[in-house]
Amino acid sequence: MMDEKSVKDALRSVKYPGFSRDIVSFGLVKEIAVSGEGLTVKMTLTTSEPKVAATIREESLTALKNAGCQGRVEILIDVQAPAQAAGVPGPQVIEGVRKIIAVASGKGGVGKSTVAANLALALAQRGLRVGLCDCDLYGPSIALMFGTDERPTAGDDNLILPIEKHGLKLMSMGFLLEGDAPAVLRGPMVTRYTQQFLRQVAWNPLDVLILDLPPGTGDIQLTIVQTVALAGAVVVTTPQEVALIDARKAVSMFGKTNVPVLGIVENMSHFVCPSDGVRYDIFGRDGGRREAQRLGTSFLGEVPIEIPVREAGDAGSPVVISHPETASAAAFRSIAENVFRLIQ
């Protein structure tokens, strides 16, 4: 009879249907009981698709058998309906969009929008049809980072036509505000604008829609996780412990709302001095990598501090397209490859 570790190792070969990530790293396996009478594995699954549980049970039994399990094996799966807010039908797809990825952070100032913009562009460079929705209504930055102050218009079907720049479809509150005007919105209006950006914009057709979330775990994030069928979330942090504390809160929020965390990106990882090539770990070293290991999720990559990243963002031409030869651009392309692999 197998022990608990070997059971987990065997189950890591079972992928969640529709993803390249396994059921153990997704957190589905809750309890493993090994006794002289056999083996019992308890899982918890949140889905509205009945075939998912059957597929996972069948593939888990096959994996355990292939790993040498000889005794009685019982796979118990507790299938729960997706959490729903009052009057909300639950997570739904966006018409014409194959995969939706949220880019989040626990706190501001870690470069989440920079990561979202360059991730979107790197995915587009590999031939995907990509959209980027700036869901930070109070502090929109995508308009500046893509160098446009165009105003969206409506099509014949009354859907908002997104702004197109550098091969991406874009939507942001920054396209609707005048100059430095603030977005003064109460909770209900925040929810309304968020839903309009997601449901009343002509995104179709897209392979991937990137959602640049505001920092924290507030109304906008909850609206999205409760109403949008996300393929997963990317959490951005710096190596510094004060940033990692808040990153854990973001990961916890996605876990409680049954959104898979694709992995962690460590931004502003280090600085390499151009004059002598010496590396300086200004905010610490390997904090994001250690946190990913602790949380049992993927470490998607680290992005160094480079002047072209800041200059390119301010100039409206993100570093992936304006300075593709830099280490930071290479890091963003690597992160995009890791994300693409995980959502297939």
C-alpha positions in Angstrom: 0.0 0.0 0.0 1.2 3.5 -0.9 1.9 6.2 1.7 0.5 9.7 1.7 3.4 11.3 -0.1 3.4 8.7 -2.9 -0.4 9.1 -3.3 0.1 12.9 -3.7 2.9 12.3 -6.2 0.8 10.0 -8.3 -2.1 12.5 -8.3 0.1 15.3 -9.5 -0.1 13.5 -12.9 -3.8 14.3 -13.0 -4.6 17.6 -14.8 -7.6 19.7 -14.0 -9.8 19.3 -17.2 -9.0 22.1 -19.6 -5.7 23.1 -17.8 -2.1 22.0 -17.8 -2.0 22.3 -14.0 -2.6 19.3 -11.7 -5.3 18.8 -9.1 -2.8 18.8 -6.2 -1.4 22.2 -7.0 -5.0 23.5 -7.5 -5.7 22.4 -3.9 -8.5 19.9 -4.7 -7.0 17.1 -2.6 -8.1 17.7 1.0 -7.5 14.5 2.8 -5.6 11.2 2.2 -6.3 8.3 4.5 -4.2 5.1 4.2 -5.1 2.0 6.3 -4.8 -1.7 6.1 -8.2 -1.8 4.5 -7.3 0.4 1.6 -6.9 4.0 0.5 -9.4 6.9 0.7 -8.8 10.2 -1.0 -11.2 13.1 -0.3 -11.4 16.1 -2.7 -13.4 19.3 -2.9 -14.4 20.7 -6.3 -16.3 23.8 -7.1 -17.9 23.6 -10.6 -21.2 23.8 -12.4 -20.1 21.2 -14.9 -20.9 17.6 -13.8 -18.5 15.9 -16.2 -15.5 17.5 -14.5 -15.8 15.4 -11.3 -16.3 12.2 -13.2 -13.2 12.9 -15.3 -11.1 13.7 -12.3 -12.2 10.5 -10.4 -11.5 8.3 -13.4 -8.1 9.8 -14.1 -7.2 9.7 -10.4 -8.0 6.0 -10.1 -5.9 5.3 -13.2 -2.9 7.3 -11.9 -3.0 5.5 -8.6 -3.2 2.1 -10.3 -0.3 3.0 -12.6 1.7 4.1 -9.5 1.4 0.6 -8.0 -1.6 0.9 -5.7 -3.0 -2.6 -5.2 -5.6 -2.3 -2.5 -9.1 -0.8 -2.4 -9.2 2.8 -3.6 -12.0 5.2 -2.8 -12.2 8.6 -4.4 -14.7 10.9 -2.6 -15.4 14.2 -4.4 -17.5 16.9 -2.7 -18.9 18.9 -5.6 -20.0 22.4 -4.6 -21.8 24.9 -6.7 -19.9 28.2 -7.4 -20.5 30.9 -4.8 -23.0 33.4 -5.9 -23.8 36.9 -4.7 -27.4 37.9 -4.2 -29.0 38.5 -7.6 -25.9 37.5 -9.5 -26.0 34.3 -11.7 -22.4 33.3 -10.9 -19.2 33.3 -13.0 -20.0 33.6 -16.7 -17.9 33.6 -19.9 -17.5 36.7 -22.0 -18.9 36.1 -25.5 -16.1 35.5 -28.0 -13.3 35.4 -25.4 -11.6 32.0 -25.0 -9.5 32.7 -21.8 -9.7 35.5 -19.2 -6.7 36.1 -16.9 -6.7 38.5 -14.0 -3.4 40.3 -13.1 -3.6 41.3 -9.4 -1.5 42.5 -6.5 -2.1 42.8 -2.8 -0.8 46.4 -2.7 -0.1 49.2 -5.0 3.4 50.2 -6.3 4.6 46.8 -7.3 4.3 47.3 -11.1 1.1 45.3 -11.7 0.0 47.4 -14.6 3.4 47.3 -16.2 3.3 43.5 -15.9 -0.2 43.4 -17.3 0.6 45.6 -20.3 3.8 43.7 -21.2 2.2 40.3 -20.6 -0.6 41.2 -23.0 1.9 42.4 -25.6 4.1 39.3 -25.3 1.1 37.0 -25.7 0.1 39.0 -28.8 3.6 38.7 -30.2 3.3 34.9 -30.2 0.2 35.2 -32.5 -2.7 35.4 -30.1 -5.6 37.8 -30.3 -5.4 39.7 -27.0 -7.4 42.4 -25.2 -6.4 44.4 -22.1 -9.1 45.8 -19.8 -8.0 48.3 -17.2 -10.3 47.5 -14.2 -8.6 50.0 -11.9 -11.3 52.6 -12.2 -9.8 54.9 -9.6 -6.2 54.8 -10.8 -6.3 53.9 -14.5 -2.9 53.8 -16.2 -3.3 51.8 -19.4 -4.2 54.9 -21.4 -0.9 56.5 -20.5 1.2 53.3 -20.9 -0.2 52.9 -24.4 0.2 56.5 -25.4 -3.3 57.3 -26.4 -6.1 59.6 -25.3 -8.7 58.4 -27.9 -12.3 58.3 -26.9 -14.2 55.0 -27.4 -17.2 55.0 -29.7 -20.3 52.7 -30.0 -21.0 50.3 -32.8 -24.2 49.6 -34.6 -25.0 46.9 -31.9 -24.5 49.6 -29.1 -21.4 47.8 -27.9 -18.4 50.0 -27.0 -15.6 49.7 -29.5 -12.3 49.2 -27.7 -9.3 51.3 -28.6 -6.8 49.4 -30.6 -3.0 50.1 -30.1 0.1 47.9 -30.7 -2.1 45.1 -31.9 -4.2 45.0 -28.6 -7.8 45.8 -27.9 -7.9 48.2 -24.9 -10.5 49.6 -22.5 -9.8 51.9 -19.6 -11.5 54.6 -17.5 -8.5 56.7 -18.6 -10.2 56.9 -22.1 -13.3 58.4 -20.6 -11.9 61.0 -18.1 -10.6 64.4 -19.0 -7.0 65.1 -18.2 -6.4 64.6 -14.4 -10.1 64.4 -13.5 -10.7 61.8 -10.8 -13.2 59.0 -11.0 -15.5 59.9 -8.1 -17.6 56.7 -7.8 -19.6 55.0 -5.0 -19.8 51.2 -4.8 -22.9 50.6 -7.0 -21.4 52.7 -9.8 -18.1 50.9 -9.5 -19.9 47.6 -10.1 -21.8 49.1 -13.0 -18.7 50.4 -14.8 -16.8 47.2 -14.2 -19.7 45.2 -15.8 -19.9 47.6 -18.7 -16.2 47.2 -19.4 -16.5 43.5 -19.4 -19.9 42.8 -21.0 -20.6 45.9 -23.1 -17.4 46.2 -25.0 -16.9 44.5 -28.4 -14.1 42.2 -27.3 -15.1 39.4 -29.7 -13.0 37.7 -31.0 -10.2 37.2 -28.5 -8.0 34.3 -27.5 -7.0 36.0 -24.2 -8.4 38.9 -22.3 -6.1 40.3 -19.6 -7.8 42.1 -16.7 -5.6 44.6 -14.9 -7.2 44.7 -11.4 -6.8 47.4 -8.9 -4.6 46.6 -5.9 -6.1 44.9 -2.8 -9.2 42.8 -2.4 -12.2 45.3 -2.7 -15.4 45.7 -4.6 -14.0 45.5 -8.1 -12.1 42.3 -7.4 -15.1 40.6 -5.8 -17.4 41.7 -8.7 -15.0 40.1 -11.2 -14.4 36.8 -9.4 -18.1 36.4 -8.7 -19.3 37.1 -12.2 -16.5 36.3 -14.7 -15.3 32.8 -15.5 -11.6 33.4 -15.0 -9.0 30.9 -16.4 -6.7 32.0 -13.6 -5.0 34.8 -11.8 -1.4 36.1 -11.9 -0.2 37.7 -8.7 2.5 40.4 -8.9 4.8 41.2 -6.0 8.3 42.5 -5.2 10.8 40.5 -3.2 10.2 42.7 -0.1 8.4 41.1 2.8 5.9 44.0 3.1 4.8 43.3 -0.4 4.7 39.5 0.1 2.3 39.9 3.0 -0.2 41.6 0.8 0.4 39.2 -2.0 -0.6 36.4 0.3 -3.9 38.2 0.9 -4.6 38.3 -2.9 -3.8 34.6 -3.3 -6.1 33.8 -0.4 -8.9 35.8 -1.9 -8.7 33.9 -5.2 -8.5 30.6 -3.2 -11.7 31.4 -1.3 -13.5 32.3 -4.5 -12.3 29.2 -6.4 -10.2 31.0 -8.9 -7.0 29.1 -9.8 -3.8 31.1 -9.2 -1.5 30.5 -12.2 1.5 31.8 -10.4 3.5 34.6 -8.9 5.6 37.2 -10.8 8.4 38.9 -8.9 8.7 42.4 -10.3 11.6 44.8 -9.5 13.6 41.7 -8.7 17.1 43.2 -8.8 19.2 45.9 -10.5 22.3 45.3 -12.6 24.5 48.4 -12.7 25.2 49.2 -16.4 28.7 50.5 -15.6 30.2 47.4 -13.8 27.5 44.6 -14.2 27.2 44.2 -10.4 23.8 43.0 -9.2 22.0 44.8 -6.4 19.0 43.1 -4.7 17.4 46.4 -3.6 14.2 44.9 -2.3 15.6 41.5 -1.2 16.2 38.3 -3.1 14.0 35.4 -4.1 11.1 36.5 -2.0 8.6 35.8 -4.8 10.1 32.4 -5.6 10.0 31.3 -1.9 6.4 32.5 -1.6 5.3 30.6 -4.7 6.9 27.4 -3.2 5.2 28.1 0.2 1.8 28.6 -1.4 2.2 25.6 -3.8 1.8 27.6 -7.0 4.1 28.3 -10.0 6.8 30.9 -10.0 6.3 32.6 -13.4 9.4 34.6 -13.5 11.3 37.7 -12.2 11.6 41.1 -13.9 14.7 43.2 -13.2 14.7 47.0 -12.5 15.7 48.7 -15.8 15.4 52.3 -16.8 13.8 51.4 -20.2 10.9 49.8 -18.4 10.0 53.2 -16.8 10.8 55.2 -19.9 8.8 53.0 -22.2 5.7 53.0 -20.0 5.8 56.8 -19.7 6.3 57.1 -23.4 3.3 54.9 -24.3 5.3 52.1 -25.8 5.9 49.3 -23.3 9.3 47.7 -23.1 8.4 44.5 -24.9 7.9 46.3 -28.1 10.1 49.4 -27.7 13.2 47.7 -26.2 12.9 44.0 -27.0 16.6 43.4 -26.5 16.5 44.2 -22.8 16.6 41.7 -20.0 13.2 42.9 -18.7 11.6 42.4 -22.2 13.1 38.9 -22.2 11.7 38.2 -18.8 8.2 39.3 -19.8 8.3 37.1 -22.8 9.3 34.1 -20.6 6.5 34.9 -18.2 4.0 35.0 -21.1 5.2 31.6 -22.3 4.7 30.2 -18.8 1.2 31.6 -18.6 0.3 30.4 -22.1 1.4 26.9 -21.1 -0.7 26.9 -18.0 -3.9 28.0 -19.6 -3.8 25.4 -22.5 
